Amino acid sequence: MVDFKLDNGLKVVSEQATGGHSVSIGIWIKQGSAHENPCLNGVSHLLEHLVFKGTEKRNAKEIASCLESLGGNLDAYTTREHTCYYANVLQNDVELALDVLADLALYPQLRVADFELERKVVLEEMSGVNDTPDDFIFDQHAKGFWGDHSYGFPIMGTPETISSMSVENVRTFHRDRYGVNEMVLACSGNFDQDLLTNRIKELFDAHPESKPSLQISYPTEMESGNRHVERDISQTHFVFGNRIPDQADPDRNALIIACELFGGGMSSRLFQNIRETLGLAYTVFSFNSFYSRAGILGVYAATTPGSAENTLEAILGEYYRISRKGLTKEEFERTKNQVKGKIMLSLQSTDEKLMRLASFALKGEKYENLDETLRRIDNIELEEVQRVCHQFFRPEGLYIVRLGP
């Protein structure tokens, strides 16, 4: 693994893998919805859309076709804490992919006509979320759970903030937040390291720094209790959530094991009991998100309205059982092997290797190779997992949103 910084602050991490033909490259900007001013909520996501409308070198059609015509692909996404532009290409197209990514991140045109058009697209995207219950409920849960904290801001913004935004707002935002000192560039796959390094310096060396992203505050009080969002739909949807520590906390490792056992697959407690034994829900799973200032652990389930109360009680029963009784030695060992196997299989893909590589840099953590990660998981003790089950799975502190009749 190669790790270096340019003089202007651009962080570069790369990891070569011989034997294949593919390369994955990405640029991460340390700017997401949680960094936003409330009146500009959604600007990170809107800008991510808008850069694809044209740059100094390429129009929208050329951006769409330049890598696709070679068999590659180009995409982007926005989260609460960063924005990413990434490409998957063949090894001979690495220089072109770098040029396209630099073009998108550093030199978008941000024209008025494109802004007005893309604003409509984002508003349509919001309408799509509102019409998709299993997306809508997560936004509703986040808004209620995090309260006034920026982790509760919808990543797409709101119709009000997007409608009131101007192209000048977006241009200023790009100028202030897209400096290379706020970026991480990662590359994984079969590439020439010297060629990659030289091309990165050519493309990024002269670009100026920017203002640092706004600091995210530490959340103080999380919401608990129940909220029912009434809607005339064919299913009832639930999201349960409670607070867990941030990404740097040592309990993260044990919580990942506990969450996987609780609802991480077909062999999990939730799936086996809620779906297989009781037949209450087709979809039920647990999830966790570790952010820089806090985290959330939760459950999603969808069921028929007639089974909603039984589903709610059954899931609360599983929370009660794991928080009071923990897990068995056999469950613990099986789940550790499951987590290790998932990691090993995922890293067959240069995409997943890229995301993993970048995640260490974004968190400011020391890079771990696969063997080191597997050893870290092996070193988790049963007592650690029992403790986090007792501490973080208590049903009393849950915030539950119900969507449906």
C-alpha positions as CSV (number, residue, x, y, z in Angstrom):
1,M,0.0,0.0,0.0
2,V,1.3,3.5,-1.0
3,D,0.3,6.5,1.1
4,F,1.4,10.1,0.5
5,K,0.3,13.7,0.4
6,L,0.9,16.4,-2.2
7,D,2.3,19.7,-1.0
8,N,-1.2,21.2,-1.3
9,G,-2.7,18.6,1.1
10,L,-4.2,16.0,-1.3
11,K,-4.1,12.6,0.4
12,V,-3.4,9.7,-1.9
13,V,-3.7,6.0,-1.0
14,S,-3.2,3.2,-3.5
15,E,-3.0,-0.6,-3.4
16,Q,-1.8,-2.7,-6.3
17,A,-3.3,-6.1,-7.1
18,T,-1.8,-8.2,-9.9
19,G,-3.6,-10.9,-11.9
20,G,-6.7,-8.9,-13.1
21,H,-7.4,-6.3,-15.7
22,S,-9.5,-3.8,-13.7
23,V,-8.8,-0.7,-11.7
24,S,-11.1,1.3,-9.4
25,I,-10.3,4.9,-8.7
26,G,-12.2,7.4,-6.6
27,I,-12.0,10.9,-5.2
28,W,-13.6,11.6,-1.8
29,I,-14.4,15.2,-0.6
30,K,-14.8,15.5,3.1
31,Q,-18.1,17.3,2.7
32,G,-21.6,15.8,3.2
33,S,-25.0,16.7,4.4
34,A,-23.9,16.8,8.1
35,H,-21.5,19.6,7.3
36,E,-24.1,21.8,5.7
37,N,-25.7,25.0,6.9
38,P,-29.5,24.3,7.5
39,C,-30.6,26.8,4.9
40,L,-28.3,25.1,2.3
41,N,-29.3,21.6,3.2
42,G,-28.9,19.4,0.1
43,V,-26.2,21.5,-1.6
44,S,-23.6,18.7,-1.4
45,H,-25.9,16.3,-3.2
46,L,-27.1,18.9,-5.7
47,L,-23.5,19.7,-6.6
48,E,-22.7,16.0,-7.0
49,H,-25.4,15.9,-9.6
50,L,-24.5,19.2,-11.3
51,V,-20.9,18.4,-12.1
52,F,-22.0,15.8,-14.6
53,K,-23.7,18.4,-16.7
54,G,-20.4,19.7,-18.0
55,T,-16.8,20.7,-17.2
56,E,-14.1,22.8,-18.8
57,K,-13.1,19.8,-21.0
58,R,-16.3,17.8,-21.6
59,N,-20.0,18.3,-22.1
60,A,-22.5,16.0,-20.4
61,K,-22.6,13.5,-23.2
62,E,-18.8,13.2,-23.3
63,I,-18.7,12.7,-19.6
64,A,-21.3,9.9,-19.8
65,S,-19.6,8.1,-22.8
66,C,-15.9,8.6,-22.4
67,L,-15.4,5.7,-20.0
68,E,-18.6,3.7,-20.8
69,S,-17.4,3.4,-24.5
70,L,-14.3,1.6,-23.2
71,G,-16.4,-0.8,-21.0
72,G,-15.9,1.2,-17.8
73,N,-18.3,3.1,-15.6
74,L,-18.4,6.4,-13.8
75,D,-20.6,7.2,-10.8
76,A,-21.0,9.3,-7.6
77,Y,-22.8,9.4,-4.3
78,T,-23.2,11.7,-1.3
79,T,-23.4,10.6,2.3
80,R,-23.7,12.5,5.6
81,E,-19.9,13.0,5.9
82,H,-18.4,12.9,2.4
83,T,-19.1,13.0,-1.4
84,C,-17.5,10.5,-3.7
85,Y,-16.8,10.4,-7.5
86,Y,-15.4,7.0,-8.7
87,A,-14.7,5.0,-11.8
88,N,-14.0,1.4,-12.7
89,V,-11.9,0.9,-15.8
90,L,-9.5,-1.4,-17.5
91,Q,-5.8,-1.0,-16.6
92,N,-4.9,0.7,-19.8
93,D,-7.5,3.5,-19.2
94,V,-6.3,4.6,-15.8
95,E,-4.9,8.0,-17.0
96,L,-8.2,8.8,-18.7
97,A,-10.2,7.9,-15.6
98,L,-8.0,10.1,-13.5
99,D,-8.4,13.0,-16.0
100,V,-12.2,12.6,-16.0
101,L,-12.4,12.5,-12.2
102,A,-10.2,15.5,-11.8
103,D,-12.3,17.3,-14.3
104,L,-15.5,16.6,-12.4
105,A,-14.2,17.5,-9.0
106,L,-12.1,20.5,-9.9
107,Y,-13.5,22.1,-13.0
108,P,-17.3,21.9,-13.3
109,Q,-19.0,24.6,-15.4
110,L,-22.0,25.1,-13.0
111,R,-24.0,27.0,-15.6
112,V,-27.4,28.6,-14.7
113,A,-29.4,26.6,-17.3
114,D,-27.9,23.3,-16.0
115,F,-28.5,24.3,-12.4
116,E,-32.2,25.0,-13.1
117,L,-32.6,21.7,-14.9
118,E,-30.8,19.6,-12.3
119,R,-32.7,21.3,-9.5
120,K,-35.9,19.8,-11.1
121,V,-34.3,16.4,-11.3
122,V,-33.4,16.5,-7.6
123,L,-36.9,17.6,-6.7
124,E,-38.2,14.6,-8.8
125,E,-35.8,12.4,-6.9
126,M,-37.3,13.6,-3.6
127,S,-40.7,12.7,-4.9
128,G,-39.5,9.3,-5.7
129,V,-38.3,8.8,-2.2
130,N,-41.6,10.0,-0.8
131,D,-43.3,7.4,-3.0
132,T,-41.0,4.6,-1.7
133,P,-41.9,3.7,1.8
134,D,-38.7,1.8,2.7
135,D,-36.7,4.9,1.7
136,F,-39.1,7.5,3.2
137,I,-39.2,5.9,6.6
138,F,-35.4,6.0,7.0
139,D,-35.5,9.8,6.4
140,Q,-38.3,10.2,8.8
141,H,-36.5,8.1,11.4
142,A,-33.2,10.1,11.0
143,K,-35.0,13.4,11.3
144,G,-36.7,12.4,14.5
145,F,-33.9,10.5,16.1
146,W,-31.1,13.1,15.6
147,G,-33.5,16.0,16.3
148,D,-31.9,19.4,15.4
149,H,-28.4,17.8,14.9
150,S,-27.1,17.8,11.3
151,Y,-27.0,14.0,11.2
152,G,-30.8,14.3,10.8
153,F,-30.6,16.5,7.7
154,P,-31.9,14.6,4.6
155,I,-29.0,14.1,2.2
156,M,-31.0,15.4,-0.7
157,G,-32.2,18.4,1.3
158,T,-35.9,19.5,1.4
159,P,-38.1,20.9,-1.3
160,E,-37.8,24.3,0.5
161,T,-34.0,24.4,0.7
162,I,-33.5,23.2,-2.9
163,S,-36.1,25.5,-4.3
164,S,-34.6,28.5,-2.6
165,M,-31.0,27.7,-3.5
166,S,-29.2,29.8,-6.2
167,V,-26.5,28.8,-8.6
168,E,-24.3,31.3,-6.8
169,N,-24.8,29.3,-3.6
170,V,-23.5,26.2,-5.4
171,R,-20.6,28.0,-7.0
172,T,-19.5,29.5,-3.7
173,F,-19.9,26.1,-2.0
174,H,-17.7,24.4,-4.7
175,R,-15.0,27.1,-4.4
176,D,-15.0,26.9,-0.6
177,R,-15.3,23.1,0.0
178,Y,-13.7,21.4,-3.0
179,G,-10.0,22.2,-2.3
180,V,-7.6,19.3,-2.6
181,N,-6.7,19.6,1.1
182,E,-10.2,18.3,1.8
183,M,-9.9,15.4,-0.6
184,V,-8.7,11.8,-0.6
185,L,-7.8,10.0,-3.8
186,A,-7.7,6.2,-3.7
187,C,-6.8,3.6,-6.3
188,S,-7.0,-0.2,-6.3
189,G,-6.3,-2.8,-8.9
190,N,-3.7,-3.7,-11.6
191,F,-2.0,-0.4,-12.3
192,D,1.5,1.1,-12.7
193,Q,2.3,3.0,-9.5
194,D,4.8,5.4,-11.0
195,L,2.4,6.3,-13.8
196,L,-0.4,6.9,-11.3
197,T,1.7,9.1,-9.1
198,N,3.0,11.2,-11.9
199,R,-0.4,11.7,-13.4
200,I,-1.9,12.7,-10.0
201,K,0.8,15.3,-9.6
202,E,0.2,16.7,-13.1
203,L,-3.6,17.0,-12.5
204,F,-3.8,18.1,-8.9
205,D,-0.5,19.8,-7.9
206,A,-1.4,23.3,-9.0
207,H,-4.9,23.3,-7.5
208,P,-5.4,25.5,-4.5
209,E,-6.5,24.6,-1.0
210,S,-9.9,25.5,0.3
211,K,-11.5,26.3,3.6
212,P,-11.8,23.3,5.9
213,S,-15.3,21.8,6.1
214,L,-17.5,23.0,8.9
215,Q,-17.0,20.9,12.0
216,I,-19.7,18.5,13.0
217,S,-20.8,18.9,16.6
218,Y,-21.2,16.0,19.0
219,P,-24.9,15.1,19.4
220,T,-26.2,15.5,22.9
221,E,-29.6,14.0,23.3
222,M,-31.2,11.4,21.1
223,E,-35.0,11.0,20.7
224,S,-36.6,7.9,22.1
225,G,-40.2,6.6,22.1
226,N,-42.7,5.9,19.3
227,R,-43.9,7.8,16.3
228,H,-46.6,6.7,13.8
229,V,-46.6,8.3,10.4
230,E,-50.0,7.4,8.9
231,R,-50.2,6.5,5.3
232,D,-52.6,4.4,3.2
233,I,-50.2,1.8,1.9
234,S,-50.3,-2.0,1.6
235,Q,-47.6,-2.7,4.2
236,T,-46.6,-1.3,7.6
237,H,-42.9,-0.4,7.9
238,F,-40.8,-0.1,11.0
239,V,-37.4,1.4,11.8
240,F,-36.0,1.0,15.3
241,G,-32.9,2.9,16.3
242,N,-30.7,3.7,19.3
243,R,-27.4,5.5,19.7
244,I,-24.0,3.7,19.7
245,P,-20.5,5.2,19.9
246,D,-18.6,6.9,17.0
247,Q,-16.3,5.2,14.5
248,A,-13.2,5.6,16.7
249,D,-14.6,3.9,19.7
250,P,-13.1,0.5,20.6
251,D,-16.5,-1.0,21.1
252,R,-17.1,-0.7,17.4
253,N,-15.6,-4.2,16.8
254,A,-17.8,-5.9,19.3
255,L,-20.9,-4.0,18.1
256,I,-20.3,-5.2,14.5
257,I,-20.4,-8.8,15.7
258,A,-23.5,-8.2,17.8
259,C,-25.3,-6.5,15.0
260,E,-24.4,-9.3,12.5
261,L,-25.8,-11.9,14.9
262,F,-28.9,-9.9,15.6
263,G,-30.1,-9.3,12.0
264,G,-27.2,-9.6,9.6
265,G,-28.3,-12.5,7.4
266,M,-30.6,-15.5,7.0
267,S,-29.1,-17.2,10.0
268,S,-29.5,-14.2,12.3
269,R,-31.9,-14.1,15.2
270,L,-34.3,-11.6,13.6
271,F,-34.6,-13.5,10.3
272,Q,-34.9,-16.9,11.9
273,N,-37.5,-15.9,14.5
274,I,-39.5,-13.0,12.9
275,R,-39.6,-14.5,9.4
276,E,-38.9,-18.2,9.5
277,T,-40.6,-19.2,12.9
278,L,-43.3,-16.6,13.2
279,G,-43.9,-15.7,9.5
280,L,-44.5,-12.1,10.5
281,A,-42.3,-10.3,7.9
282,Y,-40.7,-10.9,4.6
283,T,-38.0,-8.3,5.1
284,V,-36.3,-7.8,8.5
285,F,-32.7,-6.9,9.1
286,S,-30.4,-4.9,11.5
287,F,-28.1,-2.1,10.5
288,N,-25.4,0.1,12.0
289,S,-23.7,3.3,10.9
290,F,-20.6,4.7,12.6
291,Y,-20.0,8.4,12.0
292,S,-17.2,10.6,13.2
293,R,-19.2,12.0,16.1
294,A,-21.8,9.2,17.0
295,G,-23.4,6.1,15.6
296,I,-26.8,4.4,15.2
297,L,-27.8,0.8,15.5
298,G,-31.2,-0.3,14.4
299,V,-33.7,-2.6,12.7
300,Y,-35.9,-2.4,9.7
301,A,-39.0,-4.5,9.1
302,A,-42.0,-4.5,6.7
303,T,-45.1,-6.5,7.4
304,T,-48.9,-6.5,6.6
305,P,-50.9,-4.1,8.7
306,G,-52.7,-7.0,10.4
307,S,-49.4,-8.3,11.7
308,A,-47.9,-5.0,12.7
309,E,-48.5,-5.2,16.4
310,N,-47.2,-8.8,16.6
311,T,-44.2,-7.8,14.6
312,L,-43.5,-4.9,16.9
313,E,-43.8,-7.0,20.0
314,A,-41.7,-9.8,18.5
315,I,-38.8,-7.5,17.5
316,L,-38.9,-5.8,21.0
317,G,-38.7,-9.3,22.4
318,E,-35.6,-10.0,20.5
319,Y,-34.1,-6.7,21.7
320,Y,-35.0,-7.8,25.3
321,R,-33.5,-11.3,24.9
322,I,-30.2,-10.2,23.5
323,S,-29.8,-7.3,26.0
324,R,-30.6,-9.5,29.0
325,K,-29.2,-12.9,28.0
326,G,-26.5,-12.0,25.4
327,L,-25.3,-14.7,23.1
328,T,-23.9,-18.2,23.4
329,K,-20.3,-19.2,22.7
330,E,-21.4,-21.1,19.6
331,E,-23.3,-18.1,18.2
332,F,-20.3,-15.9,19.0
333,E,-17.8,-18.1,17.1
334,R,-20.1,-18.7,14.2
335,T,-20.8,-14.9,13.8
336,K,-17.1,-14.1,13.9
337,N,-16.5,-16.6,11.1
338,Q,-19.4,-15.1,9.2
339,V,-18.0,-11.5,9.5
340,K,-14.5,-12.7,8.4
341,G,-15.9,-14.6,5.5
342,K,-18.0,-11.6,4.2
343,I,-14.9,-9.4,4.4
344,M,-12.7,-11.9,2.5
345,L,-15.3,-12.5,-0.2
346,S,-16.0,-8.8,-0.7
347,L,-12.3,-8.1,-1.3
348,Q,-12.4,-10.1,-4.4
349,S,-13.7,-6.9,-6.0
350,T,-11.5,-3.9,-6.8
351,D,-14.6,-1.8,-6.0
352,E,-14.7,-3.1,-2.4
353,K,-11.0,-2.8,-2.0
354,L,-11.2,0.8,-3.1
355,M,-14.0,1.7,-0.6
356,R,-12.1,0.0,2.2
357,L,-8.8,1.7,1.3
358,A,-10.5,5.1,1.3
359,S,-12.3,4.5,4.5
360,F,-9.1,4.2,6.5
361,A,-7.9,7.5,5.0
362,L,-11.2,9.3,5.6
363,K,-11.3,8.2,9.2
364,G,-7.6,9.1,9.8
365,E,-6.9,5.5,10.8
366,K,-3.8,3.4,10.2
367,Y,-4.3,1.1,7.2
368,E,-5.0,-2.5,8.0
369,N,-4.3,-5.3,5.5
370,L,-6.6,-8.3,5.3
371,D,-4.5,-10.4,7.7
372,E,-4.5,-7.7,10.3
373,T,-8.3,-7.2,10.0
374,L,-8.9,-10.9,10.5
375,R,-6.6,-11.0,13.5
376,R,-8.5,-8.0,15.0
377,I,-11.7,-9.9,14.6
378,D,-10.2,-13.1,16.1
379,N,-9.1,-11.1,19.1
380,I,-12.6,-9.9,20.0
381,E,-13.7,-11.6,23.2
382,L,-17.1,-13.0,24.0
383,E,-17.2,-10.9,27.1
384,E,-16.9,-7.7,25.0
385,V,-19.8,-8.7,22.9
386,Q,-21.9,-9.6,25.9
387,R,-21.2,-6.2,27.4
388,V,-22.2,-4.2,24.3
389,C,-25.4,-6.3,23.9
390,H,-26.4,-5.4,27.5
391,Q,-25.4,-1.7,27.0
392,F,-26.7,-0.8,23.5
393,F,-29.5,-3.2,22.7
394,R,-31.9,-2.2,25.6
395,P,-35.4,-1.8,24.2
396,E,-36.1,1.0,26.7
397,G,-34.1,3.6,24.8
398,L,-35.3,2.9,21.3
399,Y,-36.8,5.4,18.9
400,I,-39.3,3.6,16.7
401,V,-41.0,5.1,13.6
402,R,-44.0,3.2,12.1
403,L,-45.2,4.0,8.6
404,G,-48.5,2.8,7.4
405,P,-52.2,2.5,8.2
